[in-house]
Amino acid sequence: MLWHLKEDTIMRYSVIKNIICRLSLLLLLAAILLPAGDCLAQERRSEGWILPEHYPAHFSGHGCINRIEDDEIVIDDQLYRLAPDATFHTPKTQYSSRSPFRKGVRVGFISTANKKIESLWYIDKCK
């Protein structure tokens, strides 16, 4: 009979050990995955793209650059004027140089009513 009690105690400890291991694994996974979810929640979606926090909620328009020059740009076969003080933005830098913006790049832009672009936002490369 004593041997039977010892076996029950060993079984109980085995079950408890198994539960503790599973809970530890679950907590470890939660600790790894929850911060990633928080980072994803900080990104925003616009037009199906995931955009950084410093990007605007909406663009006046978007498309692929066909041509870019000093004072004008063609996006999806539409000619726009660039404002003299136009700003350029990339996902990594809030204020960028103009150099990443060239033919074949998808951009979002903010423009005035007379099609003058005030800011250009790099999205990705066109496919």
Buried (B, 14 or more C-beta within 10 A) or exposed (E): EEEEEEEEEEEEEEEEEEEEEEEEEEEEEEEEEEEEEEEEEEEEEBEEBEBBEEBBEEBBBBBBBBEBEEEBBBBEEEEBBBBEEBBBBBBEEEEBEEEBBEEEBBBBBBBEEEEBBBBBBBBEEBE
